[in-house]
Amino acid sequence: MFKISSAGGAPKVVVDLINGLNKLGKEVYLLTPFKLDYKKIESLYGPIKIKKVYYPDKIKSPICKGTFLPRKFMKKEFLEMIKEVDLVIDIDGGIIHKYLPKDFDNSKYIIWRFSCVNSKRPWEKNNLKKKIRETAKILLGSKRCIPSKNHKIYASDKWTRKELLNFLELNTEEKCLYPAVRVKELLEKRKEKKKQIAIFGRIAPNKSVDDSIKIFAEGTKEYQDYNLVIFGGGTADTGWYLKELKKIINELNILGRVKIIESPTSEELNKLILESKILIDSQRQISNTLTSIEALAAGCIILAHQESGAYTEVLDNGKYGYGFETLEDGAKKLKEIIEKLETKKLNSEDFSLRAEYFSEENFIKRLKNILEENGI
């Protein structure tokens, strides 16, 4: 369960779902362990309308906010909520479906899975802390916190569909419910670009920002007038990771061409991405990224790792951008992109309209279709 009063991709996805349901004339009931701060939500994502919120009581609340199995302690609130609703959309799935009454119509409970499925990632180290965390998950039963096989599952993209099948042996609906991306305002605000390359997203190890910096350094050796801007929110790992990134930047002798902006406002974020010519996304083994879609809409050329949903789906395997396999390959592709931009042989408008496929308008159309499929 996500804290939608905080910044981040996952909370935004949930807020956009609520807003999409509202636009379709549906009232929304929400089960969450986190007290909602409506002013904070509005400042981050715009106004939100919820008919009723179900919270755990004060005694259970701290447990429900923990890492392990908060759903397990919200059975009472869940059963109260389902008496009032026509359809349950379970974000990610797991545990809660076990509490459905025996006479419950299973077509009225569906799962929307957008979180990663494969827990083993290339940036993670097998240290003692990780082993303790994994052991705790097994002991507390969270390894069994997987979606139901007896209910419809809609994945957020094809990459997630593939992971659900490969890692959890779960079949999903053919139709994907891609998260809403507000591309229209970016497409309309297109402006003159600076000689600027962006790394956009949370400043955290899983984003492989260090690899993107190395690609920038090597790929722009002949284009020293190009600068790099790194911007995004933080995580628990941001502090030590920033120190590593600054060390790399110094070692590569590019300090004068790199700017790092932590937790920019939405206005600053839009300005930075609209001014940039290229986005480097080195994440791998990951599904679609909202940042790559927003950058595409803003008129950036996307250079993404080929082992990612950003490349295979957003860029349609290179039809709407560029991909790379290694750092050397990434640097080579970056140099090629710059050369083509400088000689007017590459136009971002050839790619940017692809972002409309993931627009808020198309999200609402897909959502409407799914509701109708399930009798709503």
N, C-alpha and C positions, 0 to 999 in steps of 0.2 A: 504494500500500500504506500502511495506516494503523498508527501506533504505538499499540497498544491499551493500553499501560501509561500513557497520558496521558489527561487529561480532554478531553472534547469529544463532539460529536454523532456524528461518524463512527466513532471508536473504540468508543463505546457500542453503535452499531448492529452492529458486528462481534462484540462480546462477547455481545450478545443473540442473535445467530445461533448462536454456539457453544453457548450455554446451551440454546437451543431444540432444537438437534440432540441434545444430551445428554439432554434430557427425553424425546426420542423414542427413546432407547436407542441412539443412534448414537455411534461413536467419531470424534473429530475429529483430523485431521492438519492442521497449519498451516504455510504457507510465508510467511516474513516476514524482512526484513532487520534487524528491531529485536529485541534481546534482551528477553525478557519479564521483567517485575518482578511476580511473582505477588502479592506483598504489596500493591503499589501498585494493581494491578487490583482486588484484593478490597476495598481501602479505597474505591475509586471506584465499583465496580459490583457487588461481591459476588464470591464464589468462582467460579473457572472451572476446567474440567477439559479438558485437551488430551492426547491419547494420545502424540503425537510432534510436535516442532517442527523444521522444516528451516530452517537459517540458511545464508547464504553464508559462505565462508571469510573469514579475517581480512583477506586482501589485497583481496578484492572488497567487503567490508562497507561501507567509507566511500562507495564509488560507488553501491552499492545503496540507501543512505539519502538520496541526493541527490534533487533535484527532477525531473531529467530521466531518464526511462526506467530506473528501477531493475530492472524486470522483465527487461530485455534481458540483464542480467548474471547472471540466476538460472536459466538454462536447465538446467544440470546438476542443481541441487537440485529443480527442478520435475519433471524426468524420473524422478528417484529417488522422489519422492513419489507420482506417479501409478501406480507399480507396486504400491503398498500400499493404494490406495483404490478404492471402488466408484463414487464420483461426485466430480467436481470442481465446486465452486461458486466461480466467479471473481468477486471483488468488483470491480465496475465494468467489467472486461474490458479487452482491449488487449494486443497483443504476444504474451502467453504462449500463446495458442491456436495460434500459428504453429509451436510446438515439439512439438505433439502428434504421436505416431507415426502413420505412414500407415495402420496397421491398427487404430488406436484407434476404439472405438465412440463416434461423435459424440453419441449420446444421453446419454453419461456425463460430458459437460462442459456446464454451463449458466452463464449470466452473471446476476448480480444487480446491476443498475445503480441506484445511489442518488445519485451525485454529479451536480452540475450539468453540463449539456451545453453551453449557450450561454455562451461565455467573455466575451462583451461585456456588461458590466453598467453600469447608469446612474450608479453612484457612481465609476466608474473614469475617470481622466483620461488622455488620450493624450500622456503626457510621454515624455521621452527614456528614462527607466528602463524604462517599459513596452515601448517599441519595441525596446530591447536584449533584453529578456526574450523577447519574441515572436520576434525574429530567431534567438535561441539555440534556441528550441523547434523552429523550422523546420530549422536546421542539424543539430540532434541527432536529428531525426526524430520528436519527440514529437507533432507535429501528426498523425502517422499512428497514434498510440496510441489507437485506437478499437476498440470491441467487434467481434467476428466476426459476419459476416452469415450464416454457415453453422451457427450454433448458437443454441439457444433463449436469448432474453434476457427476463428478468423485470424490469420497472421497479418502482421503489419506490412509484410513484403515477402518476396519470393525467397530471400535469403533465410528469413526466420522460418518460413515453411519448410525449407530444406533441413534446417537444424532440428526442428521439432520431429521430423521423420527420422533423421540420422541418429540423434542422441536420445530421444525419448520414445521413439517408435510410435509417434502420434500422427495420424492422418488429419489434415485440415481441409477446410473448404477451399475450392479452387479460387474463389474470389478473395482478393486481399483488401484489407481496409487500411490504405496508406494514411499515415497521420496528416492532418491539415497543415499546410504551409501557406502563409499569407504572401503569396508571390506577386499579387497584383500591384501593391504599392511600390514594390521594388522595381517591377517592370516599368511602372509609370515614372519613377524618380531617377531613371538612368541619367548619369551625368558624365562629364568628361573625366577620363581616367588619369591618375598619376602613374608614374613608373614605380608602381608599388605592388608587392606580392604579399598575400595574406596567409596566415595560419589562424584559422577561426574555429573556436570550440573550447571546451573546458581545458584549462592548462593542467593536464594530468598525464601520468605515464601511459595510460591506455590509449591516449590520442597520438602517441608516437611523435610528439612535437620535436624531440631531438633528431629524429630521422629527417623530418621536414626541414629543419635548420641546416643540416648537412647537405641536403639536396640543393637548397638555396645557395649556400656558399660555393659549391662546386659549379652549379649551373649558371651562375651569374659572374663568373670570373672575367669574362669578356664584356660584361655589362655592369660596370661598377656604379652606374647612375641609378640602378634599380635598388630599392630599399625593401626591407621586410618588416611587416607589422604583425605581431602576435597578440591576439586579444581573445578574451573569454572569461568565464567564471572559474571559480576554484573548487577544490575538493579537499579532503583531509590530507591528501598527498602533495598539494600544490606548493607548500612551503619548501620542503626539501627538494622537490623537483625543479623549482625555479632556480635554486642554487646550482643544480646540475646543468640546467640550460645556460645560465650565465657563464659558467665555466667553459662550456662548449663554444659559446659565442666568442669568448676571449681567445680560446685556443685557435679558432678559425680566423681570427683577426678581422671580424666583421662587425665589431661593436658599434662603429660609427654609422652602420647602415641598418641597425636593428632597433625596433621600438617594441616594448612589451607593455600592454595595457590590461590590467586586471579588472574584472567585473565592470565592463563599460555599461553605461545606460543604453536603453534601446535606441535612443537617438544617436549616440556615439557609435554604436554597433552598426547601424544602418549607414552612417556617414563613411565609416572605415571600409565596409564591404563594397559600397557604391564607388569609392575612389580607387579600389584595387583592380588590377588587370588580371591577376592569376591567383587561384587558390591551390595550395598544396595540402593534400590530405593523405597522410601516411598510415592511417589506421588500417588494420587488416583483421580478417576473421571477425568481421562486424557487419551488421545489417545496414540498411540505408541510413544516411546521416542527414538530419534536417539542415545542417550547415551547408552541405554541398548543394542542396536544392536552392537554398536562399542565395548562395553565391552565384549559382547559375542564373537565377532571376535577375540578380544585380549586374549581370554582364561580365562575370569573371569566366576565364577559361579554367576548367577544372583539371588538375593533375592528381589522380587518385591511385592508390595501390590496387593492383588488379585482383587481389584476393579480398575483395570487399563488396558489399552491396552498393556502395556509392558508384563503383566502376561497372559492375555487372548489370545493375538495374537503373540507377539514375542516369548514368552515361550510356546505357545500353551497349555494354562491351566496347566502348570507344567510339560509338556513333556520334555522341554529343560531347566528346572531350577526350582526354588522354589518360593512359594508364601506364604503370611501371611495375616491374617485378623486384628490382634491386635498387640500392641507393645510386649505384653507377648509372643504371638505366634511367632512374628518375632525374638525375642531373642532366643527362643527355637529352631527355624529353623536354626538360625545362628550357634548356638552351635553344632547342628547336622551336618551342612555342614563342620565345622572345624574338628570335630571328624572323619568324613569320609575322608577328605583330609589328615589328619595326619596319618591315618591307611591305606592309599592308596586304599580306597574302592570307591573313587569318582575321575573321570577323566574329566577335562573340555573339552577335545577333543570330548567326547560323545555329547556335546551340541553345540560346537562352529561352526560347519558346518551349523547350522541353520541360521547363519548370512548371508550366501550366498544368501538366498531367497530374501534378501533386498539389494543386491549388486547393484552397479552402472550399471553393465552389464544387470542385470534383469530389472532395471528401464528403460533402453533404449529399451529393448525388449517390455516392456509393453507400453511405450510411442509410439513406432513405430506402435504397434497394434491399439492404440487409434486413431492415425493420419489416418491410413488406414480405420478404421471404419467410419471416417468422411470425406472420400474422398480426403485425402491429401497424 
